[in-house]
Amino acid sequence: MIYNDQLGNQIRINSTPSRIVSVVPSITELLFDLGLGDKVIGCTKFCVHPNKPYLTKSMIGGTKDLNMEKILKLNPDLILANKEENNREQIESLGASAPVWISDVKTFDDCLKMIEQIGQITATTKRATEIVNQLNNTLKQKKPSIKVVYLIWKDPYMTVGGDTYISDMLNRCGYINVFADHNRYPIVTLEKISEANPDMVLLSSEPYPFKNEHLKAIKSALKNTEVRLADGEFFSWYGSRQLHIAPKNT
């Protein structure tokens, strides 16, 4: 069978995959939720859901520093990767030895399409459809009404632009991203945030692990703005993560 990935690449897969390597943490969890845990033979050290699968599967490095030799020795018949999370050169190199399906998720709808496509490739279409329906019911579109700045990094402070999955998730949850006119992950200052006059600043738990001490420091600088900690996995993990958690403190 020939499948198109989310970059438009054509991938030939001759039979239903039974030896899958996932180099994307959120996709690893999705595979288990699709009932494919026994088919996953390798994953990254950041694949912590469900129950740190790298403890029982082969751990093949980090998302951007994959152990290429170890992956090839596993002889996978499918590798699942992501345009943003993985190193392009490494993924292209792996593609010479095994089918590599690359996701590119910038919106909630992209996420749903990814789930459907992985379901087709792995012969789990029924379960994939159930997950898509559950996500649609769990994350029903709310009318955006709260102006928000979502911080993902410190020193320098970084936020999210309008062309990111996080921004689309914020919008779906009723928030207006005040930096939606920027691309990707722009650097901002507290002064610039203050000038944007948001109703709220959300401090993500990842990739930078914002804590209460950071909240207090930012709150003291933005005296008239509400500041909260946010569960980064809820807003940034595309796949089935939202079925297992509720947004914390948001």
Summary of the structure (lengths in Angstrom):
residues: 250
radius of gyration: 18.9
end to end distance: 43.6
largest distance: 59.8
contacts: 812
relative contact order: 0.13
helix: 36%
strand: 20%
